[in-house]
Amino acid sequence: MSDILKYFRQDRLPHIWCPGCGHGTVTGALVRAIARLKLDKNKVCVVSGIGCSSRAPGYLDFDTLHTAHGRALAFATGIKLARPDLKVIVMTGDGDCTAIGGNHFIHAARRNIDITTIVMNNNIYGMTSGQYSPMTPKGFLGTTAPYGNVERTFDLCKLAEAAGATYVARGTAYHAQMLVDLCEQALTHRGFSVVEALTQCPTYFGRKNKVGGAVELLEWIKDRTVNSKAAAVLPPEKTAGKLLIGELYKNPQPEFCDEYDKVIAQVQRKFDGFRGGVRGCEQNSD
């Protein structure tokens, strides 16, 4: 336990998340993965945007940055380019990441920059009173959808893969041990890695949709998911309408900072050659 606690700002605890919220479970999974890897606290930077999920870095004893709504990945990209030696982690939510931050998410994936992104998906905007998000299932209620959401959701993991992320996984607050393993794999992957963590919001999503409290929501999440390894051998009717969990995609590709360094080196060689040519001209003129 001491190995875990040293990564927390204990004077900031207890946290302000609602009773039964799954964000603590997801944060705990990430910290346990960091502890397993024995990462140097001074070499980790955690970035967040705005939302319930984005409160997490305030409790973590790393260099942390609490940024603007939807812009966590933009800030994280700047940090990684300036300090490629750091392990940069983004903690974000379904509203923060997939709505206002959706374009940043797509292009961070396209660049394959070495950032680990943990998306806490509780299917609703929790901090701002329960508006529906891009991840709210069709027909479900929110404060901005009092008669049911008419919009379709999309599969965030498929989007990440299509956009260019080279490690993609999905876990849940119910399958807590699996989530630790997935976070560990994401942290060790060089490139843009995404872990979507399905989590519960009893205060807004559970109450408004009469799903129940934390326990009932965890059961609801469990019933909506199936392990990707098991799904490979199950008949289609057993997996219809369910979300796959586990490691979904891994395809190492050249990382953005590494490729950018090559461009810098190329320009430097040309510049050095130009300076050498100028010196030669000056000597000849003498």
HELIX and SHEET records of a PDB file:
HELIX    1   1 SER A    2  LEU A    5  1                                   4    
HELIX    2   2 GLN A   10  ARG A   12  5                                   3    
HELIX    3   3 HIS A   23  LEU A   37  1                                  15    
HELIX    4   4 LYS A   41  LYS A   43  5                                   3    
HELIX    5   5 SER A   53  TYR A   59  5                                   7    
HELIX    6   6 ALA A   72  ALA A   82  1                                  11    
HELIX    7   7 ASP A   94  GLY A   95  1                                   2    
HELIX    8   8 ASP A   96  ILE A  100  3                                   5    
HELIX    9   9 GLY A  102  ARG A  111  1                                  10    
HELIX   10  10 LEU A  156  ALA A  163  1                                   8    
HELIX   11  11 ALA A  176  THR A  188  1                                  13    
HELIX   12  12 PRO A  202  GLY A  206  3                                   5    
HELIX   13  13 ARG A  207  LYS A  208  1                                   2    
HELIX   14  14 ALA A  214  ASP A  223  1                                  10    
HELIX   15  15 SER A  228  ALA A  231  1                                   4    
HELIX   16  16 PRO A  236  THR A  239  1                                   4    
HELIX   17  17 PHE A  256  SER A  285  1                                  30    
SHEET    1   A 8 ASP A  63  HIS A  66  0                                        
SHEET    2   A 8 VAL A  44  SER A  48  1                                        
SHEET    3   A 8 LYS A  87  GLY A  93  1                                        
SHEET    4   A 8 ILE A 115  ASN A 121  1                                        
SHEET    5   A 8 SER A 193  LEU A 198  1                                        
SHEET    6   A 8 TYR A 167  THR A 172  1                                        
SHEET    7   A 8 LEU A 243  LYS A 250 -1                                        
SHEET    8   A 8 THR A 225  ASN A 227  1                                        
END                                                                             
